[in-house]
Amino acid sequence: MPIDNSEQIAEWNGALGQRWVAMQRELDRIVVPFGDAALKAAAPQPGEQVIDIGCGCGDTSIEIARIVGAAGAVLGIDVSQPMLEVARSRGALANCAHLAFRFGDASEAGLPENIDLLFSRFGVMFFSEPTQAFGHLRKSLRRGGRCAFVCWRTPRDNAWAMTPLSAARTAMGVTPPPADPNAPGPFAFADADRVRALLSGAGFGGIDVQRFDAAVSLGATPRSAAESAVQIGPVSRFVREVGLEHLPVILDAVERALAALAAPDGHVSMNGSAWIVSATNPA
Ligand SMILES: C[S@@+](CC[C@H](N)C(=O)[O-])C[C@H]1O[C@@H](n2cnc3c(N)ncnc32)[C@H](O)[C@@H]1O
């Protein structure tokens, strides 16, 4: 099938990318436990050559660059110009000469060869043709090279995403439309069997998929948590679908739902559930 990631590329260069840039510190803080679990599985070593797929604002690329050191190298690749701009300035501040960022669609861009490790924190679920994309990425690996990434499990087990969305839908009297669970997007890799099949179809071996759950901290108060929820994740998409004029009603409804779950000090934290996936390029 021809690769067409144009819809996702437009999203990540539009309002979605801008919101990620604006909320970069907050989002990095939220996903750190998941990224750390993926890094543990990836186990980058000093001197290794690494590609960070869908590197966004560069958080994990910088962390890996520190681990591989000056004898190694890290290339962050992403389709979002605004996010890459942030990544480049953060990379310059981190003073890592062996760290570079490149604009490109990871599913077809020219990539360096003999890479030791392909890594991604939530950056691989947006390909229109994931088997082709991973087949292309695998060719950049040396024989025996590794791939490790973290992706979200099913929405049902990700209360941080579904609780605000259910509240927003109820407030608007909208029942969830039938949706393709495999469509490119944050939950496209929720089905572990599908992930195994597409990696093996792409030529990977040694495929391992482990569940990893951690608390997702949405905000210090129900209001700030609701404000985050309507900007990022499924509610932000829902707001665009129903129209921005409904935002105040949705925000209030999400705040009420989150207030019911808040800790005594007001903090809102909910479960997040992900797969830590690792695989190897056969030797
Ligand atoms: C959920 S964000 C994660 C960003 C970053 N890895 C992090 O953990 O902060 C997903 C990223 O994947 C990027 N992305 C989506 N499709 C892509 C593609 N085909 N090639 C490269 N990057 C892509 C987006 O631009 C975005 O930066």
The ligand as an ORCA input file, in Angstrom:
! r2SCAN-3c Opt
* xyz 0 1
  C       3.000     11.659     21.107
  S       4.266     12.576     20.360
  C       5.699     11.955     21.213
  C       6.889     12.877     21.099
  C       8.136     12.426     21.871
  N       8.610     11.132     21.475
  C       7.899     12.454     23.354
  O       7.875     11.418     23.997
  O       7.736     13.567     23.881
  C       4.377     11.763     18.791
  C       5.453     12.301     17.877
  O       5.523     11.478     16.702
  C       5.761     12.330     15.595
  N       5.383     11.630     14.358
  C       4.139     11.294     13.940
  N       4.210     10.667     12.752
  C       5.523     10.595     12.399
  C       6.228     10.074     11.276
  N       5.598      9.472     10.252
  N       7.585     10.173     11.251
  C       8.249     10.795     12.279
  N       7.619     11.316     13.359
  C       6.281     11.221     13.427
  C       4.928     13.562     15.909
  O       5.303     14.687     15.153
  C       5.197     13.713     17.410
  O       6.323     14.488     17.652
*
